[in-house]
Amino acid sequence: MTALRPPGDRRLYRVSEAMYLLSMSRSVIYEQIRSGRLRSVTQGRTRLIPASAISDYVALLEQEARAS
């Protein structure tokens, strides 16, 4: 896999790239998408994760960690 740039440099990521950025498995990524915790878009048959959705998801995790 090629080196990935930080989320601010690109606007959309494939699921495999989001897996790398978030250190999560494919099944966990899709579970988070299904639950509405991680936003995604589709272009044709390709599911893409907006960079803003990755940032929002990390912020959500941090907020949940502070609340516990």
Predicted model as a PDB file, atoms N, CA, C, CB and O in Angstrom, pLDDT in the B-factor column:
MODEL        1                                                                  
ATOM      1  N   MET A   1       0.854  -1.175   0.000  1.00 52.00           N  
ATOM      2  CA  MET A   1       0.000   0.000   0.000  1.00 52.00           C  
ATOM      3  C   MET A   1       0.898   1.236   0.000  1.00 52.00           C  
ATOM      4  CB  MET A   1      -0.971  -0.001   1.230  1.00 52.00           C  
ATOM      5  O   MET A   1       1.947   1.256   0.644  1.00 52.00           O  
ATOM      6  N   THR A   2       0.487   2.226  -0.704  1.00 56.00           N  
ATOM      7  CA  THR A   2       1.259   3.468  -0.748  1.00 56.00           C  
ATOM      8  C   THR A   2       1.054   4.259   0.532  1.00 56.00           C  
ATOM      9  CB  THR A   2       0.862   4.317  -1.968  1.00 56.00           C  
ATOM     10  O   THR A   2       0.072   4.061   1.247  1.00 56.00           O  
ATOM     11  N   ALA A   3       1.984   5.148   0.811  1.00 60.00           N  
ATOM     12  CA  ALA A   3       1.878   5.978   2.009  1.00 60.00           C  
ATOM     13  C   ALA A   3       0.661   6.897   1.897  1.00 60.00           C  
ATOM     14  CB  ALA A   3       3.171   6.807   2.218  1.00 60.00           C  
ATOM     15  O   ALA A   3       0.401   7.476   0.843  1.00 60.00           O  
ATOM     16  N   LEU A   4      -0.065   7.021   2.983  1.00 61.00           N  
ATOM     17  CA  LEU A   4      -1.251   7.870   2.991  1.00 61.00           C  
ATOM     18  C   LEU A   4      -0.908   9.221   3.583  1.00 61.00           C  
ATOM     19  CB  LEU A   4      -2.397   7.212   3.780  1.00 61.00           C  
ATOM     20  O   LEU A   4      -0.113   9.332   4.516  1.00 61.00           O  
ATOM     21  N   ARG A   5      -1.513  10.225   3.029  1.00 59.00           N  
ATOM     22  CA  ARG A   5      -1.330  11.583   3.546  1.00 59.00           C  
ATOM     23  C   ARG A   5      -2.303  11.817   4.695  1.00 59.00           C  
ATOM     24  CB  ARG A   5      -1.538  12.644   2.423  1.00 59.00           C  
ATOM     25  O   ARG A   5      -3.301  11.106   4.807  1.00 59.00           O  
ATOM     26  N   PRO A   6      -2.031  12.799   5.551  1.00 58.00           N  
ATOM     27  CA  PRO A   6      -2.967  13.112   6.636  1.00 58.00           C  
ATOM     28  C   PRO A   6      -4.346  13.469   6.093  1.00 58.00           C  
ATOM     29  CB  PRO A   6      -2.428  14.264   7.490  1.00 58.00           C  
ATOM     30  O   PRO A   6      -4.457  13.919   4.953  1.00 58.00           O  
ATOM     31  N   PRO A   7      -5.412  13.274   6.896  1.00 53.00           N  
ATOM     32  CA  PRO A   7      -6.772  13.525   6.417  1.00 53.00           C  
ATOM     33  C   PRO A   7      -6.993  14.903   5.796  1.00 53.00           C  
ATOM     34  CB  PRO A   7      -7.719  13.351   7.540  1.00 53.00           C  
ATOM     35  O   PRO A   7      -7.857  15.034   4.929  1.00 53.00           O  
ATOM     36  N   GLY A   8      -6.256  15.931   6.197  1.00 55.00           N  
ATOM     37  CA  GLY A   8      -6.456  17.264   5.643  1.00 55.00           C  
ATOM     38  C   GLY A   8      -6.015  17.410   4.203  1.00 55.00           C  
ATOM     39  O   GLY A   8      -6.426  18.353   3.526  1.00 55.00           O  
ATOM     40  N   ASP A   9      -5.180  16.493   3.717  1.00 77.00           N  
ATOM     41  CA  ASP A   9      -4.633  16.608   2.361  1.00 77.00           C  
ATOM     42  C   ASP A   9      -5.544  16.029   1.286  1.00 77.00           C  
ATOM     43  CB  ASP A   9      -3.301  15.924   2.296  1.00 77.00           C  
ATOM     44  O   ASP A   9      -5.444  16.417   0.122  1.00 77.00           O  
ATOM     45  N   ARG A  10      -6.422  15.116   1.653  1.00 87.00           N  
ATOM     46  CA  ARG A  10      -7.341  14.505   0.694  1.00 87.00           C  
ATOM     47  C   ARG A  10      -8.761  14.717   1.172  1.00 87.00           C  
ATOM     48  CB  ARG A  10      -7.044  12.993   0.511  1.00 87.00           C  
ATOM     49  O   ARG A  10      -9.000  14.937   2.359  1.00 87.00           O  
ATOM     50  N   ARG A  11      -9.689  14.651   0.256  1.00 94.00           N  
ATOM     51  CA  ARG A  11     -11.093  14.867   0.618  1.00 94.00           C  
ATOM     52  C   ARG A  11     -11.840  13.555   0.840  1.00 94.00           C  
ATOM     53  CB  ARG A  11     -11.790  15.675  -0.464  1.00 94.00           C  
ATOM     54  O   ARG A  11     -12.749  13.498   1.669  1.00 94.00           O  
ATOM     55  N   LEU A  12     -11.471  12.497   0.108  1.00 96.00           N  
ATOM     56  CA  LEU A  12     -12.172  11.213   0.194  1.00 96.00           C  
ATOM     57  C   LEU A  12     -11.184  10.065   0.302  1.00 96.00           C  
ATOM     58  CB  LEU A  12     -13.081  11.011  -1.022  1.00 96.00           C  
ATOM     59  O   LEU A  12     -10.120  10.085  -0.316  1.00 96.00           O  
ATOM     60  N   TYR A  13     -11.549   9.061   1.095  1.00 96.00           N  
ATOM     61  CA  TYR A  13     -10.719   7.871   1.276  1.00 96.00           C  
ATOM     62  C   TYR A  13     -11.532   6.617   0.999  1.00 96.00           C  
ATOM     63  CB  TYR A  13     -10.131   7.825   2.699  1.00 96.00           C  
ATOM     64  O   TYR A  13     -12.715   6.556   1.334  1.00 96.00           O  
ATOM     65  N   ARG A  14     -10.915   5.633   0.400  1.00 97.00           N  
ATOM     66  CA  ARG A  14     -11.537   4.326   0.248  1.00 97.00           C  
ATOM     67  C   ARG A  14     -11.592   3.668   1.619  1.00 97.00           C  
ATOM     68  CB  ARG A  14     -10.758   3.436  -0.777  1.00 97.00           C  
ATOM     69  O   ARG A  14     -10.874   4.075   2.533  1.00 97.00           O  
ATOM     70  N   VAL A  15     -12.434   2.660   1.767  1.00 98.00           N  
ATOM     71  CA  VAL A  15     -12.567   1.971   3.045  1.00 98.00           C  
ATOM     72  C   VAL A  15     -11.217   1.407   3.490  1.00 98.00           C  
ATOM     73  CB  VAL A  15     -13.613   0.843   2.944  1.00 98.00           C  
ATOM     74  O   VAL A  15     -10.878   1.490   4.670  1.00 98.00           O  
ATOM     75  N   SER A  16     -10.450   0.843   2.573  1.00 97.00           N  
ATOM     76  CA  SER A  16      -9.148   0.280   2.942  1.00 97.00           C  
ATOM     77  C   SER A  16      -8.205   1.348   3.490  1.00 97.00           C  
ATOM     78  CB  SER A  16      -8.508  -0.405   1.736  1.00 97.00           C  
ATOM     79  O   SER A  16      -7.403   1.066   4.380  1.00 97.00           O  
ATOM     80  N   GLU A  17      -8.292   2.557   2.973  1.00 96.00           N  
ATOM     81  CA  GLU A  17      -7.464   3.653   3.471  1.00 96.00           C  
ATOM     82  C   GLU A  17      -7.949   4.129   4.839  1.00 96.00           C  
ATOM     83  CB  GLU A  17      -7.468   4.820   2.475  1.00 96.00           C  
ATOM     84  O   GLU A  17      -7.142   4.441   5.714  1.00 96.00           O  
ATOM     85  N   ALA A  18      -9.268   4.182   5.019  1.00 97.00           N  
ATOM     86  CA  ALA A  18      -9.831   4.550   6.322  1.00 97.00           C  
ATOM     87  C   ALA A  18      -9.463   3.504   7.372  1.00 97.00           C  
ATOM     88  CB  ALA A  18     -11.368   4.701   6.230  1.00 97.00           C  
ATOM     89  O   ALA A  18      -9.219   3.847   8.529  1.00 97.00           O  
ATOM     90  N   MET A  19      -9.422   2.232   6.976  1.00 97.00           N  
ATOM     91  CA  MET A  19      -8.993   1.174   7.884  1.00 97.00           C  
ATOM     92  C   MET A  19      -7.591   1.471   8.399  1.00 97.00           C  
ATOM     93  CB  MET A  19      -9.033  -0.202   7.183  1.00 97.00           C  
ATOM     94  O   MET A  19      -7.320   1.343   9.593  1.00 97.00           O  
ATOM     95  N   TYR A  20      -6.714   1.863   7.505  1.00 97.00           N  
ATOM     96  CA  TYR A  20      -5.330   2.172   7.866  1.00 97.00           C  
ATOM     97  C   TYR A  20      -5.269   3.400   8.773  1.00 97.00           C  
ATOM     98  CB  TYR A  20      -4.482   2.401   6.602  1.00 97.00           C  
ATOM     99  O   TYR A  20      -4.590   3.386   9.799  1.00 97.00           O  
ATOM    100  N   LEU A  21      -5.976   4.455   8.394  1.00 96.00           N  
ATOM    101  CA  LEU A  21      -5.939   5.702   9.162  1.00 96.00           C  
ATOM    102  C   LEU A  21      -6.503   5.541  10.570  1.00 96.00           C  
ATOM    103  CB  LEU A  21      -6.708   6.781   8.430  1.00 96.00           C  
ATOM    104  O   LEU A  21      -5.999   6.146  11.516  1.00 96.00           O  
ATOM    105  N   LEU A  22      -7.541   4.732  10.709  1.00 97.00           N  
ATOM    106  CA  LEU A  22      -8.209   4.570  11.998  1.00 97.00           C  
ATOM    107  C   LEU A  22      -7.736   3.327  12.754  1.00 97.00           C  
ATOM    108  CB  LEU A  22      -9.706   4.501  11.794  1.00 97.00           C  
ATOM    109  O   LEU A  22      -8.161   3.094  13.886  1.00 97.00           O  
ATOM    110  N   SER A  23      -6.871   2.536  12.144  1.00 97.00           N  
ATOM    111  CA  SER A  23      -6.381   1.290  12.758  1.00 97.00           C  
ATOM    112  C   SER A  23      -7.538   0.382  13.157  1.00 97.00           C  
ATOM    113  CB  SER A  23      -5.512   1.600  13.991  1.00 97.00           C  
ATOM    114  O   SER A  23      -7.589  -0.130  14.275  1.00 97.00           O  
ATOM    115  N   MET A  24      -8.467   0.194  12.220  1.00 98.00           N  
ATOM    116  CA  MET A  24      -9.643  -0.643  12.461  1.00 98.00           C  
ATOM    117  C   MET A  24      -9.785  -1.654  11.339  1.00 98.00           C  
ATOM    118  CB  MET A  24     -10.924   0.218  12.581  1.00 98.00           C  
ATOM    119  O   MET A  24      -9.286  -1.451  10.232  1.00 98.00           O  
ATOM    120  N   SER A  25     -10.470  -2.739  11.640  1.00 98.00           N  
ATOM    121  CA  SER A  25     -10.709  -3.759  10.620  1.00 98.00           C  
ATOM    122  C   SER A  25     -11.832  -3.307   9.689  1.00 98.00           C  
ATOM    123  CB  SER A  25     -11.060  -5.120  11.274  1.00 98.00           C  
ATOM    124  O   SER A  25     -12.582  -2.382  10.000  1.00 98.00           O  
ATOM    125  N   ARG A  26     -11.930  -3.972   8.550  1.00 98.00           N  
ATOM    126  CA  ARG A  26     -12.978  -3.675   7.571  1.00 98.00           C  
ATOM    127  C   ARG A  26     -14.363  -3.840   8.206  1.00 98.00           C  
ATOM    128  CB  ARG A  26     -12.839  -4.594   6.332  1.00 98.00           C  
ATOM    129  O   ARG A  26     -15.246  -3.006   8.008  1.00 98.00           O  
ATOM    130  N   SER A  27     -14.543  -4.912   8.961  1.00 98.00           N  
ATOM    131  CA  SER A  27     -15.870  -5.157   9.552  1.00 98.00           C  
ATOM    132  C   SER A  27     -16.236  -4.069  10.559  1.00 98.00           C  
ATOM    133  CB  SER A  27     -15.907  -6.538  10.237  1.00 98.00           C  
ATOM    134  O   SER A  27     -17.401  -3.678  10.639  1.00 98.00           O  
ATOM    135  N   VAL A  28     -15.272  -3.574  11.325  1.00 98.00           N  
ATOM    136  CA  VAL A  28     -15.555  -2.509  12.288  1.00 98.00           C  
ATOM    137  C   VAL A  28     -15.888  -1.209  11.558  1.00 98.00           C  
ATOM    138  CB  VAL A  28     -14.353  -2.299  13.238  1.00 98.00           C  
ATOM    139  O   VAL A  28     -16.789  -0.479  11.971  1.00 98.00           O  
ATOM    140  N   ILE A  29     -15.169  -0.918  10.482  1.00 98.00           N  
ATOM    141  CA  ILE A  29     -15.472   0.285   9.691  1.00 98.00           C  
ATOM    142  C   ILE A  29     -16.911   0.226   9.191  1.00 98.00           C  
ATOM    143  CB  ILE A  29     -14.488   0.425   8.492  1.00 98.00           C  
ATOM    144  O   ILE A  29     -17.660   1.191   9.345  1.00 98.00           O  
ATOM    145  N   TYR A  30     -17.305  -0.905   8.590  1.00 98.00           N  
ATOM    146  CA  TYR A  30     -18.665  -1.022   8.068  1.00 98.00           C  
ATOM    147  C   TYR A  30     -19.703  -1.005   9.187  1.00 98.00           C  
ATOM    148  CB  TYR A  30     -18.806  -2.300   7.252  1.00 98.00           C  
ATOM    149  O   TYR A  30     -20.804  -0.487   8.994  1.00 98.00           O  
ATOM    150  N   GLU A  31     -19.375  -1.557  10.343  1.00 98.00           N  
ATOM    151  CA  GLU A  31     -20.281  -1.499  11.491  1.00 98.00           C  
ATOM    152  C   GLU A  31     -20.497  -0.050  11.930  1.00 98.00           C  
ATOM    153  CB  GLU A  31     -19.724  -2.337  12.665  1.00 98.00           C  
ATOM    154  O   GLU A  31     -21.622   0.338  12.245  1.00 98.00           O  
ATOM    155  N   GLN A  32     -19.445   0.744  11.953  1.00 98.00           N  
ATOM    156  CA  GLN A  32     -19.554   2.149  12.339  1.00 98.00           C  
ATOM    157  C   GLN A  32     -20.349   2.936  11.297  1.00 98.00           C  
ATOM    158  CB  GLN A  32     -18.155   2.768  12.521  1.00 98.00           C  
ATOM    159  O   GLN A  32     -21.097   3.848  11.648  1.00 98.00           O  
ATOM    160  N   ILE A  33     -20.193   2.592  10.039  1.00 98.00           N  
ATOM    161  CA  ILE A  33     -20.978   3.233   8.970  1.00 98.00           C  
ATOM    162  C   ILE A  33     -22.453   2.891   9.147  1.00 98.00           C  
ATOM    163  CB  ILE A  33     -20.479   2.783   7.560  1.00 98.00           C  
ATOM    164  O   ILE A  33     -23.308   3.775   9.103  1.00 98.00           O  
ATOM    165  N   ARG A  34     -22.754   1.596   9.350  1.00 98.00           N  
ATOM    166  CA  ARG A  34     -24.151   1.171   9.513  1.00 98.00           C  
ATOM    167  C   ARG A  34     -24.814   1.823  10.723  1.00 98.00           C  
ATOM    168  CB  ARG A  34     -24.226  -0.345   9.647  1.00 98.00           C  
ATOM    169  O   ARG A  34     -26.001   2.146  10.683  1.00 98.00           O  
ATOM    170  N   SER A  35     -24.055   2.015  11.789  1.00 98.00           N  
ATOM    171  CA  SER A  35     -24.628   2.604  13.005  1.00 98.00           C  
ATOM    172  C   SER A  35     -24.752   4.124  12.915  1.00 98.00           C  
ATOM    173  CB  SER A  35     -23.778   2.236  14.210  1.00 98.00           C  
ATOM    174  O   SER A  35     -25.371   4.746  13.779  1.00 98.00           O  
ATOM    175  N   GLY A  36     -24.166   4.732  11.869  1.00 97.00           N  
ATOM    176  CA  GLY A  36     -24.248   6.179  11.693  1.00 97.00           C  
ATOM    177  C   GLY A  36     -23.150   6.943  12.406  1.00 97.00           C  
ATOM    178  O   GLY A  36     -23.154   8.174  12.405  1.00 97.00           O  
ATOM    179  N   ARG A  37     -22.214   6.236  13.013  1.00 98.00           N  
ATOM    180  CA  ARG A  37     -21.125   6.902  13.734  1.00 98.00           C  
ATOM    181  C   ARG A  37     -20.031   7.388  12.791  1.00 98.00           C  
ATOM    182  CB  ARG A  37     -20.528   5.959  14.770  1.00 98.00           C  
ATOM    183  O   ARG A  37     -19.305   8.326  13.120  1.00 98.00           O  
ATOM    184  N   LEU A  38     -19.904   6.766  11.630  1.00 98.00           N  
ATOM    185  CA  LEU A  38     -18.912   7.160  10.624  1.00 98.00           C  
ATOM    186  C   LEU A  38     -19.653   7.392   9.313  1.00 98.00           C  
ATOM    187  CB  LEU A  38     -17.784   6.068  10.457  1.00 98.00           C  
ATOM    188  O   LEU A  38     -20.240   6.467   8.753  1.00 98.00           O  
ATOM    189  N   ARG A  39     -19.623   8.620   8.830  1.00 98.00           N  
ATOM    190  CA  ARG A  39     -20.334   8.963   7.593  1.00 98.00           C  
ATOM    191  C   ARG A  39     -19.567   8.451   6.376  1.00 98.00           C  
ATOM    192  CB  ARG A  39     -20.539  10.491   7.489  1.00 98.00           C  
ATOM    193  O   ARG A  39     -18.342   8.337   6.394  1.00 98.00           O  
ATOM    194  N   SER A  40     -20.315   8.149   5.326  1.00 98.00           N  
ATOM    195  CA  SER A  40     -19.690   7.729   4.071  1.00 98.00           C  
ATOM    196  C   SER A  40     -20.577   8.165   2.910  1.00 98.00           C  
ATOM    197  CB  SER A  40     -19.458   6.183   4.043  1.00 98.00           C  
ATOM    198  O   SER A  40     -21.743   8.518   3.089  1.00 98.00           O  
ATOM    199  N   VAL A  41     -19.998   8.132   1.733  1.00 98.00           N  
ATOM    200  CA  VAL A  41     -20.726   8.437   0.497  1.00 98.00           C  
ATOM    201  C   VAL A  41     -20.412   7.331  -0.499  1.00 98.00           C  
ATOM    202  CB  VAL A  41     -20.334   9.857  -0.080  1.00 98.00           C  
ATOM    203  O   VAL A  41     -19.434   6.600  -0.338  1.00 98.00           O  
ATOM    204  N   THR A  42     -21.237   7.211  -1.519  1.00 97.00           N  
ATOM    205  CA  THR A  42     -20.942   6.255  -2.576  1.00 97.00           C  
ATOM    206  C   THR A  42     -20.815   6.990  -3.905  1.00 97.00           C  
ATOM    207  CB  THR A  42     -22.036   5.164  -2.656  1.00 97.00           C  
ATOM    208  O   THR A  42     -21.542   7.944  -4.185  1.00 97.00           O  
ATOM    209  N   GLN A  43     -19.892   6.528  -4.695  1.00 96.00           N  
ATOM    210  CA  GLN A  43     -19.715   7.012  -6.066  1.00 96.00           C  
ATOM    211  C   GLN A  43     -19.725   5.759  -6.920  1.00 96.00           C  
ATOM    212  CB  GLN A  43     -18.367   7.868  -6.256  1.00 96.00           C  
ATOM    213  O   GLN A  43     -18.760   4.996  -6.946  1.00 96.00           O  
ATOM    214  N   GLY A  44     -20.838   5.561  -7.621  1.00 97.00           N  
ATOM    215  CA  GLY A  44     -20.993   4.308  -8.348  1.00 97.00           C  
ATOM    216  C   GLY A  44     -21.098   3.177  -7.339  1.00 97.00           C  
ATOM    217  O   GLY A  44     -21.974   3.183  -6.475  1.00 97.00           O  
ATOM    218  N   ARG A  45     -20.192   2.201  -7.455  1.00 96.00           N  
ATOM    219  CA  ARG A  45     -20.187   1.078  -6.515  1.00 96.00           C  
ATOM    220  C   ARG A  45     -19.131   1.243  -5.425  1.00 96.00           C  
ATOM    221  CB  ARG A  45     -19.950  -0.223  -7.262  1.00 96.00           C  
ATOM    222  O   ARG A  45     -18.943   0.337  -4.613  1.00 96.00           O  
ATOM    223  N   THR A  46     -18.450   2.366  -5.394  1.00 97.00           N  
ATOM    224  CA  THR A  46     -17.364   2.592  -4.450  1.00 97.00           C  
ATOM    225  C   THR A  46     -17.854   3.373  -3.233  1.00 97.00           C  
ATOM    226  CB  THR A  46     -16.212   3.337  -5.130  1.00 97.00           C  
ATOM    227  O   THR A  46     -18.445   4.444  -3.372  1.00 97.00           O  
ATOM    228  N   ARG A  47     -17.609   2.839  -2.058  1.00 98.00           N  
ATOM    229  CA  ARG A  47     -17.931   3.557  -0.819  1.00 98.00           C  
ATOM    230  C   ARG A  47     -16.704   4.357  -0.423  1.00 98.00           C  
ATOM    231  CB  ARG A  47     -18.366   2.574   0.334  1.00 98.00           C  
ATOM    232  O   ARG A  47     -15.597   3.824  -0.353  1.00 98.00           O  
ATOM    233  N   LEU A  48     -16.911   5.636  -0.166  1.00 98.00           N  
ATOM    234  CA  LEU A  48     -15.824   6.545   0.192  1.00 98.00           C  
ATOM    235  C   LEU A  48     -16.124   7.215   1.529  1.00 98.00           C  
ATOM    236  CB  LEU A  48     -15.613   7.608  -0.911  1.00 98.00           C  
ATOM    237  O   LEU A  48     -17.276   7.499   1.856  1.00 98.00           O  
ATOM    238  N   ILE A  49     -15.073   7.458   2.284  1.00 98.00           N  
ATOM    239  CA  ILE A  49     -15.199   8.110   3.581  1.00 98.00           C  
ATOM    240  C   ILE A  49     -14.621   9.514   3.452  1.00 98.00           C  
ATOM    241  CB  ILE A  49     -14.472   7.295   4.710  1.00 98.00           C  
ATOM    242  O   ILE A  49     -13.430   9.653   3.175  1.00 98.00           O  
ATOM    243  N   PRO A  50     -15.424  10.558   3.643  1.00 97.00           N  
ATOM    244  CA  PRO A  50     -14.889  11.918   3.595  1.00 97.00           C  
ATOM    245  C   PRO A  50     -13.867  12.147   4.713  1.00 97.00           C  
ATOM    246  CB  PRO A  50     -16.030  12.943   3.702  1.00 97.00           C  
ATOM    247  O   PRO A  50     -14.013  11.616   5.814  1.00 97.00           O  
ATOM    248  N   ALA A  51     -12.848  12.931   4.424  1.00 95.00           N  
ATOM    249  CA  ALA A  51     -11.833  13.256   5.428  1.00 95.00           C  
ATOM    250  C   ALA A  51     -12.492  13.909   6.641  1.00 95.00           C  
ATOM    251  CB  ALA A  51     -10.747  14.191   4.831  1.00 95.00           C  
ATOM    252  O   ALA A  51     -12.077  13.668   7.775  1.00 95.00           O  
ATOM    253  N   SER A  52     -13.505  14.723   6.413  1.00 95.00           N  
ATOM    254  CA  SER A  52     -14.196  15.376   7.529  1.00 95.00           C  
ATOM    255  C   SER A  52     -14.897  14.347   8.412  1.00 95.00           C  
ATOM    256  CB  SER A  52     -15.215  16.403   7.004  1.00 95.00           C  
ATOM    257  O   SER A  52     -14.997  14.540   9.624  1.00 95.00           O  
ATOM    258  N   ALA A  53     -15.384  13.254   7.817  1.00 97.00           N  
ATOM    259  CA  ALA A  53     -16.042  12.207   8.597  1.00 97.00           C  
ATOM    260  C   ALA A  53     -15.038  11.487   9.488  1.00 97.00           C  
ATOM    261  CB  ALA A  53     -16.742  11.202   7.669  1.00 97.00           C  
ATOM    262  O   ALA A  53     -15.367  11.096  10.608  1.00 97.00           O  
ATOM    263  N   ILE A  54     -13.818  11.313   8.995  1.00 96.00           N  
ATOM    264  CA  ILE A  54     -12.775  10.681   9.801  1.00 96.00           C  
ATOM    265  C   ILE A  54     -12.436  11.579  10.983  1.00 96.00           C  
ATOM    266  CB  ILE A  54     -11.507  10.394   8.949  1.00 96.00           C  
ATOM    267  O   ILE A  54     -12.326  11.106  12.114  1.00 96.00           O  
ATOM    268  N   SER A  55     -12.272  12.863  10.726  1.00 95.00           N  
ATOM    269  CA  SER A  55     -11.984  13.810  11.811  1.00 95.00           C  
ATOM    270  C   SER A  55     -13.122  13.859  12.821  1.00 95.00           C  
ATOM    271  CB  SER A  55     -11.732  15.210  11.245  1.00 95.00           C  
ATOM    272  O   SER A  55     -12.879  13.876  14.028  1.00 95.00           O  
ATOM    273  N   ASP A  56     -14.366  13.882  12.338  1.00 97.00           N  
ATOM    274  CA  ASP A  56     -15.531  13.903  13.225  1.00 97.00           C  
ATOM    275  C   ASP A  56     -15.603  12.636  14.067  1.00 97.00           C  
ATOM    276  CB  ASP A  56     -16.818  14.065  12.413  1.00 97.00           C  
ATOM    277  O   ASP A  56     -15.954  12.694  15.246  1.00 97.00           O  
ATOM    278  N   TYR A  57     -15.276  11.498  13.475  1.00 97.00           N  
ATOM    279  CA  TYR A  57     -15.320  10.228  14.187  1.00 97.00           C  
ATOM    280  C   TYR A  57     -14.275  10.202  15.308  1.00 97.00           C  
ATOM    281  CB  TYR A  57     -15.090   9.058  13.212  1.00 97.00           C  
ATOM    282  O   TYR A  57     -14.566   9.755  16.418  1.00 97.00           O  
ATOM    283  N   VAL A  58     -13.069  10.678  15.022  1.00 96.00           N  
ATOM    284  CA  VAL A  58     -12.019  10.736  16.038  1.00 96.00           C  
ATOM    285  C   VAL A  58     -12.455  11.672  17.171  1.00 96.00           C  
ATOM    286  CB  VAL A  58     -10.670  11.216  15.414  1.00 96.00           C  
ATOM    287  O   VAL A  58     -12.247  11.364  18.345  1.00 96.00           O  
ATOM    288  N   ALA A  59     -13.055  12.803  16.825  1.00 96.00           N  
ATOM    289  CA  ALA A  59     -13.550  13.739  17.849  1.00 96.00           C  
ATOM    290  C   ALA A  59     -14.632  13.076  18.702  1.00 96.00           C  
ATOM    291  CB  ALA A  59     -14.107  15.028  17.189  1.00 96.00           C  
ATOM    292  O   ALA A  59     -14.674  13.280  19.915  1.00 96.00           O  
ATOM    293  N   LEU A  60     -15.503  12.288  18.078  1.00 97.00           N  
ATOM    294  CA  LEU A  60     -16.546  11.572  18.807  1.00 97.00           C  
ATOM    295  C   LEU A  60     -15.918  10.588  19.798  1.00 97.00           C  
ATOM    296  CB  LEU A  60     -17.482  10.827  17.826  1.00 97.00           C  
ATOM    297  O   LEU A  60     -16.354  10.502  20.946  1.00 97.00           O  
ATOM    298  N   LEU A  61     -14.900   9.851  19.359  1.00 96.00           N  
ATOM    299  CA  LEU A  61     -14.219   8.910  20.246  1.00 96.00           C  
ATOM    300  C   LEU A  61     -13.568   9.633  21.421  1.00 96.00           C  
ATOM    301  CB  LEU A  61     -13.167   8.114  19.471  1.00 96.00           C  
ATOM    302  O   LEU A  61     -13.619   9.158  22.556  1.00 96.00           O  
ATOM    303  N   GLU A  62     -12.957  10.782  21.143  1.00 96.00           N  
ATOM    304  CA  GLU A  62     -12.330  11.552  22.222  1.00 96.00           C  
ATOM    305  C   GLU A  62     -13.379  12.058  23.208  1.00 96.00           C  
ATOM    306  CB  GLU A  62     -11.532  12.734  21.645  1.00 96.00           C  
ATOM    307  O   GLU A  62     -13.165  12.020  24.420  1.00 96.00           O  
ATOM    308  N   GLN A  63     -14.510  12.531  22.691  1.00 96.00           N  
ATOM    309  CA  GLN A  63     -15.591  13.020  23.541  1.00 96.00           C  
ATOM    310  C   GLN A  63     -16.119  11.894  24.419  1.00 96.00           C  
ATOM    311  CB  GLN A  63     -16.727  13.617  22.690  1.00 96.00           C  
ATOM    312  O   GLN A  63     -16.346  12.097  25.611  1.00 96.00           O  
ATOM    313  N   GLU A  64     -16.317  10.716  23.850  1.00 96.00           N  
ATOM    314  CA  GLU A  64     -16.796   9.571  24.618  1.00 96.00           C  
ATOM    315  C   GLU A  64     -15.789   9.163  25.687  1.00 96.00           C  
ATOM    316  CB  GLU A  64     -17.083   8.393  23.691  1.00 96.00           C  
ATOM    317  O   GLU A  64     -16.175   8.760  26.784  1.00 96.00           O  
ATOM    318  N   ALA A  65     -14.508   9.265  25.371  1.00 96.00           N  
ATOM    319  CA  ALA A  65     -13.467   8.906  26.343  1.00 96.00           C  
ATOM    320  C   ALA A  65     -13.477   9.881  27.526  1.00 96.00           C  
ATOM    321  CB  ALA A  65     -12.071   8.898  25.666  1.00 96.00           C  
ATOM    322  O   ALA A  65     -13.277   9.472  28.669  1.00 96.00           O  
ATOM    323  N   ARG A  66     -13.708  11.154  27.256  1.00 94.00           N  
ATOM    324  CA  ARG A  66     -13.759  12.156  28.327  1.00 94.00           C  
ATOM    325  C   ARG A  66     -14.993  11.947  29.205  1.00 94.00           C  
ATOM    326  CB  ARG A  66     -13.763  13.582  27.735  1.00 94.00           C  
ATOM    327  O   ARG A  66     -14.946  12.192  30.410  1.00 94.00           O  
ATOM    328  N   ALA A  67     -16.090  11.498  28.607  1.00 93.00           N  
ATOM    329  CA  ALA A  67     -17.345  11.327  29.332  1.00 93.00           C  
ATOM    330  C   ALA A  67     -17.319  10.110  30.259  1.00 93.00           C  
ATOM    331  CB  ALA A  67     -18.493  11.198  28.350  1.00 93.00           C  
ATOM    332  O   ALA A  67     -18.083  10.043  31.221  1.00 93.00           O  
ATOM    333  N   SER A  68     -16.439   9.151  29.969  1.00 83.00           N  
ATOM    334  CA  SER A  68     -16.433   7.951  30.810  1.00 83.00           C  
ATOM    335  C   SER A  68     -15.623   8.116  32.056  1.00 83.00           C  
ATOM    336  CB  SER A  68     -15.915   6.787  30.048  1.00 83.00           C  
ATOM    337  O   SER A  68     -15.529   7.187  32.858  1.00 83.00           O  
TER     338      SER A  68                                                      
ENDMDL                                                                          
END                                                                             
